[in-house]
Amino acid sequence: MKIKHLILLALLVFSAASCVTSKKVNYMQEPDKHIPSYTDTLLYTDYILQTDDRLFIQVYSIDEKISALFNGGATFTNIRQLARQNSANSNSDLYTYLVDKEGNINFPTLGHVYVKGMNTREVKHVLEERLSGMIVQQGNMPNLSVEVQVVGRTFSLVGMKSGRYTLPKEKVTIFEALAMAGDIPDFGYRHEIKIVREVNDSTVIKTFDVRSADIINSEFYYVEPNDVIYVRKMPGYSFGINSAATAISVTAGTISFGVFVYSLVMRIKGAVDKAKANNE
């Protein structure tokens, strides 16, 4: 009977260990000894331009001749349509400027303009200042303004989910990014997500626990362009149980099978012992 009890206990422990609990999968949990706190670590900064980034740049002016000059012949009436087309199509090169290996873009009439290490507001200021010096001012009002956007902003998800996704806006949270990918399956390691991120021409790997409610205060809350988010599988993924009903069903089935095997072994043992006794 002791052997039978040990078998049943082992099966129950195995089933319990395989079960995916709400603690393992729920978001926005209060930090405790198992869930870290990220209080006051958030420092959101504007995206800093890097080599191979592509900028959508348009010049606006009340003088349509000036707009046409800097926008490849496009006038004010269709500039916004062009902007929407480029934002929707991350692979489009129309009216975009590549940041080359030297950190420059090649802009009409200005030639090479160094932009690497700047954010889009700083590039806007530089272009407006340099272009304004080339045209006639009307009173104290500048004759033009410049719009600068980073296009082709993407992030990737690998591991349990795989795919490359376009960032639809400047500030996208980790939860929005996961939702775009269809969320993490139940057997994904939410407490040990890794982000591969490009920082100052180098690559760093950061690890965080997305279950923590304090994630909104952390540096991991916002996804940056070119981030690679890695979600690995829990050990025993192939044998996992993701609901109480499944756990009960599997446990009952496993116990029944164990009892059957145990009974069969005992019958065989009894038959062998009886045969030995008859021979004696």
Secondary structure as GFF3:
##gff-version 3
##sequence-region A 1 280
A	DSSP	alpha_helix	2	18	.	.	.	ID=ss1
A	DSSP	alpha_helix	22	25	.	.	.	ID=ss2
A	DSSP	beta_strand	54	60	.	.	.	ID=ss3
A	DSSP	alpha_helix	64	70	.	.	.	ID=ss4
A	DSSP	alpha_helix	76	88	.	.	.	ID=ss5
A	DSSP	beta_strand	96	98	.	.	.	ID=ss6
A	DSSP	beta_strand	104	107	.	.	.	ID=ss7
A	DSSP	beta_strand	111	114	.	.	.	ID=ss8
A	DSSP	alpha_helix	120	132	.	.	.	ID=ss9
A	DSSP	beta_strand	145	151	.	.	.	ID=ss10
A	DSSP	beta_strand	154	159	.	.	.	ID=ss11
A	DSSP	beta_strand	163	166	.	.	.	ID=ss12
A	DSSP	beta_strand	172	173	.	.	.	ID=ss13
A	DSSP	alpha_helix	174	180	.	.	.	ID=ss14
A	DSSP	three_ten_helix	190	192	.	.	.	ID=ss15
A	DSSP	beta_strand	193	199	.	.	.	ID=ss16
A	DSSP	beta_strand	202	208	.	.	.	ID=ss17
A	DSSP	three_ten_helix	213	217	.	.	.	ID=ss18
A	DSSP	beta_strand	222	223	.	.	.	ID=ss19
A	DSSP	beta_strand	228	231	.	.	.	ID=ss20
A	DSSP	three_ten_helix	237	239	.	.	.	ID=ss21
A	DSSP	alpha_helix	244	279	.	.	.	ID=ss22
###
